[in-house]
Amino acid sequence: MVERVIATDAALELIDLLKGKHGPLMFHQSGGCCDGSSPMCYPEGDLIIGDQDVILGKIGDVSFYMHKSQFDYWKHTQLIIDVVVGRGGMFSLEGVEGKRFLTRSRAFTQEENNQLQV
């Protein structure tokens, strides 16, 4: 099965650390503004998900959302959530850990796109 969002081992380790400190989490792919275009990690329920948000899947058993207008541009790609050293979005939980989540991507193959259409 094709997944729209996956995470590196480093990202999964950081997610586990954050779950241990903050409890259940959620992600939302920021579409710009204050924190650029970054995957933002929040305590579950701290960001209100609207009917224009699309759930892409789960990473580390944590739901990952994106606004529909942004999804329309990214639907042909798989998002790969990774971690790098440095400060990212000031509203995202990982900032105090001296790390930040980063979205990488790759285009789906035609076969994968066909599977996603079903």
Buried (B, 14 or more C-beta within 10 A) or exposed (E): EBBBBBBBEBBBEBBEBBBEEBEEBBBBBBBEEEBEEBBBBBBEEBBEBEEEBBBBBBBBEBBBBBBEEBBEEBBEBBBBBBBEEEEBBEBBBBBEBEBBBBBEEEEBEEEBEEEBEE
